[in-house]
Amino acid sequence: MEKEIFKQIHEMENQYKRMKRLFIGFVSLTIVGIFGLAFTTTNKFDLIRAKGIIIEDENGKDRILIGAPIPHSKDRVRTDTNLVRKYFASELNPNNKDKYMEWYKNYRHSAFGMVVMNEKGIDVMQLGDKLSDPNVGRRFFLPTGILLNNQKGLEVGGFGTHTFDDGRSGVALGLDDPQNGREAFHALVLSDGTRALILQDAKGKLVLGFGTSKSNLFLNKDSLSFVGIKYFDKKDNLIWEQKMNKTESIKK
């Protein structure tokens, strides 16, 4: 079992490196594009002010929304209840579409930044601040960063930071399974000081890193911090662990 676990850790590290390279490449291309525009003398403007920008495709459909917040689009699925029922309710809760629509009333759809939509009007990428809720539920915070969705609108990846109402903040990189939307790989620095890599499938999850005392992620039940690896089944029952930190005495 340990060989399989360390094999998964190696795969997890490779996934993290690939995602990091992709993110750095995206940022680099963006910076190059900005500088390229800055040094272009043709049709140069010192300042452009706008409440919002909508970019259409060759067929006249809205595809990119830019603003603070983003402007309303007649083609965006997220803000059209008929399209929400057609695409999201039918996919996520086909046996009770009305129930899904009740939940959906409380979802947040705006964002400060840029939203890219596919030809159906489904969000496939968001970039900026105070990004939208996923179409499967409300967030407990408003993230700043980049979010990636599949063609059905299900969130499959993202990188960003978040701040809670009390000022606590954290940062995370996440990759989900594109086939079913389940969480697959995450790198986290949480507001309680926990630092972890998580590899997960339908059977359970492997958590590697540094957990603070009583960490919710490592399910610490005492006042000791944890350094090492834990494997939980799908019901969060601890199956195996390997501690790497020295034995500490419990302070009473």
N, C-alpha and C positions, 0 to 999 in steps of 0.2 A: 504493500500500500504506500509506503514511504517513497518508493521509486516513482510511482504514479503521481504523487503529490509534488515532488520536486520537478517532475517533467512538466506539470501544469504551471508551476512557478516560472520555469524557463519560458514557456509559451506566453505567460502573462507579461514577462519582462520584454519579450520581442514585440508583443502587441503595443505596449506602452511606448517603446522606441519608435515604432512605425507611426503611431498617432502623433507623437511629438514632432517627428520629421514633417508630417503633413501639415500640422498647425504652423510650424516655423516657415514652411514653404508658402503657405497661404498669406501669412503676415508679410513675408518678404516681397511677394508679388504685389500686395496692396501698397507697400511703401514705394516700390519701384514705380508703380502706376501713378501714385501721387506726385512723386518727384518728376516723372515724365511730363505730367500736366503742368507742373509748376514752371518748367523750363521751356514750354512750348510758347512761341511768340505769336503764332497764328490765332486769332480770335481770343486773345488773352483778356481776362476780366480781373480787376483787382478784388472785387467782392460780389458774390451772388447771394441774395436773400430770398428765401422761399419758405412757406409754411409746410410744403410737402412736394414730393415729386413722384409721379406714377410713370413707369416705363412700360409700354405696350409691346407685344410681339408683332410679327408681320400680319397677323390676322386681326389685330386690333384688340386683343384680350390683354387685360392687366396682368403683368408678370412680376414686376418689382415695385415695392412700395417703400418710400424713403421719407422719414419725417420724425418730429419729436412732439407728439406721437405720430405714428404712421398714418397717412390719410386713409379714409374709407374707400373700399373698392367694391364695385358692383359685382365683380367676378370672384371675390374671395369666399371660399366655402365657409370659413369660420364664422362669418357674420351674416350668413344667410340660413335661416332655420330650415328651409325646405331642403337645401343642399346638405346641411348637417344631418338631417334625418336620412337622406339618400345615401350619403357616403359613410358617415361616422356611426350613426345609430345602427344601421344595417350590419356594419362590420363588428362593432364592439358589444352590442347587446341586442341581437336580432330577435330574441324571444320577447323582449319588452322594450320596444323603441320609445314608448311614452315615458318610461322610467328614466331612460338615458337623457331624454330631452329635459326632464325636470332637473337632473344633475347639471346639465349643460348651461342652464340659466345663470349659474353662479360662476362660470368660468371667465377668466380674464383674457381678452383677445388683443389688446393694444401692445405696443412696444415703442421704445425710443431708439430708432436706428433704421435697420433695413430688413425687409421680409421678401424672400424670393418664393414664388409660387410656380407649380407645374401647370400644364395646359388645362387641367381641370379646375384650377383655382385653389388647390391644396397647398398649404405652407410646406416647403421642403427645407428651408433654411431661415434662421433668424440671427441677426448680428446686432448687438447694441446693449442697451440698458433696460431694466424693467421688462424683460421679455415675457411673452404670453405663457399661460398655463398650457400643459400638454392636453390633448383631447381625451385623456383618460382620467383626469382629476385635477383638483386645485393644488397649487404649490403652497408650501408654508412660508415662502420667501419670494422675492423678485430677483432673479439672477441677472448678472452682467456678464456677457461673453458671447459665445456662439453655440447655437443649437441646430442639430441636423435631424431631419425626419425622413422616413421612407416615402414612397409614392402614395401610401394610404394615409399619411399624416401622423404616423406613429413615431415618437421620438426614438432615435437609434444611436445618438451620440451627442456629446457636447463638452465644452470646456469653459469654465467660468468661475466667478466668485459670487457669494451671496452674503447679505447682511440681515440679521434679524432685527426686530424692533428695539431690542435692548442693547444693540450695538455690537453683539457678538458676530463674528464673520468666519467664513471658511472658503476653501477653494477645492475644486474637483475636476477631474477628467473622467468621462464615462463613455463606454462603448456598450451598446445593447445588441442582442441577437436580431439581425434584420428580418429573420423569418417569423419571429413570434413576439418581438418587443420586450422579451425578458432581459433583465440586467445580465451582462456577461463579464465585463471588466471595468473596474473603477480604481482610480488613484485619488486618495482623499487626504486633505488636511482639515480636520474638523475644528469647530470653535472651542471644543473642550480640550484641545491639544492632541487628540488622537491623530496618528499618521498611519495610513494603511493602504495596501493593495488588496483588491478583492477579485477573485475569479469565481464565477458562479454559473451553474446550469440548473436544469430542472430537478436534479437529485440533491443538490446542496451547494454550499459555498465554502471556499478556502479564503481565510483572512490572514494576511501577513503584515506585521508591522509593530507599532508601538501603541499600546492602549493605556490610557490613564486609568486611575483607580475608578472602579464602577463605570467603566466605559460601556455604553450601550452597544457599540459595534462588536466588541470582544466579549460582551456579556459577563464582565467582571462582577462578581458578587461580594467582593470584600474590598478592603482599603488598599490593596496592593496593585501597583501598575503591572502591565504585562508586556513583555518583549518576546516575540516568537511567532508561531503559526498555530492556527486553530482551524479545524474542519467541522462544520455543522451540517446536519441533514436539512431537508427542506422545511422541517418544522422547528428549526433552530435548536435541535438537541445536539450537544457537543459529542462528537464521535472520536476525535483524536486531537491531541495538541502536543506541541514541542516548545517548551520554554527555553529561552536563551538568556534571560536576565538572571542575575544572582539572587539567591534566596534572601528575602527581606523579612524582617520581623514586623508583625502587625502592631501598630501603635494604638494603645488603648486610651 
